[in-house]
């Protein structure tokens, strides 16, 4: 973009999600991290290492502003608010007719190499993942699903989508875990050259 021009945001990245969160009202980086964990964790995780740089970039570009709130015995707390330019940028991003839908899974990448793993490693990995899924489904169940005006329809849709995907994930893993053990010993020997 040319000097003096506002950068164009056309994809849904951490900066854009931060802008969206700030439409609900001012928030600190800590507040936004908690919001990412509770609302976006199953499909768009972000940590302090990406939230704080995103907020700094947004502030530098005039898309958010912040107020430093003193705290006793701790550094000042920055509370961010979206600017009018930030709202315009967010609305431009929300107009993207072709947002990507990607899944990154260390679990699936690990299981790609199940033929190199012991039965115990596979069982431990799958059991832990099933516990994670149960925890996630409990978190989703706590999400307000009242159909009332206090919870935006999009948030209700995304929560329902997450619950459905987690349920299907659990069902597939439980139904097909034996596939990773049957005949695995011969495949492992061939893979390691024995």
Secondary structure, 3 states (H helix, E strand, C coil): CCCCCCCCCCCCCHHHHHHHHHCCCCEEHHHHHHHHHHHHCCCCCCCHHHHHHHHHHHHHCCCEEEEEEEECCEEEEEEEEECHHHHHHHHHHHCCCCCCCCCCCHHHHHHCCHHHCCHHHHHHHHHHHHHHHHHHHHHHHHCCCCCCCCCCHHHHHHHHHHHHHHHHHHHHHHHHHHHHCCCHHHHHHHHHCC
